[in-house]
Each structure stands twice: as structure tokens, then as C-alpha cells.
Amino acid sequence: MATLTPPADRTDFADADRGFLGALHPCVVRDATGRVVWDNDAFDFLDRDRSPTVHPHLWRQARLCAKQALDCSTRPTPRSPS
């Protein structure tokens, strides 16, 4: 069984922020006709405190997934062995 990362461990967030250049405001992607195909701003609620009814690991994962990814990577970073 896999072990869960403690909610207070910020390593994944630091890794996700490495090379970050900026954010889109608003972070809404539209197709050629103007139809919204992705609205990352809909996840702004994740910036607030977690409700006690939400599992802390689910909240942590959702916050990681909602990060924008406009970044610059010049070389691969070494990963620790699993």
C-alpha cells in the first residue's frame, strides 16, 4: 500500500512552482468561436481554507492539479529514487 504525503509537506508545491514564469488572468481558454473550453478560475475556491468535510489529501491533490503551468525548464531535474 502506498504511503500518503503528510498535508504539511510542501515539497510537491515547491517542485510545481520551480520555473514558474507567470499566470494567465483570467485563466480561461476559449476555442476559435469564443466558447470556453477550460476555466481554471473555477478552481479559485481551492485558495481558501479546506472545509472539515473534505479529506486533507484530496484537498492537497486538488490544489496541486489546479496550478497553472506557464513555466520554463532548461534541463531535467534529478528525481529521487522511489
PyMOL commands that set and color helices and strands:
alter all, ss='L'
color gray80, all
select helices_A, chain A and resi 11-17+40-47+56-65
alter helices_A, ss='H'
color red, helices_A
select strands_A, chain A and resi 28-30+36-39
alter strands_A, ss='S'
color yellow, strands_A
deselect
rebuild
show_as cartoon
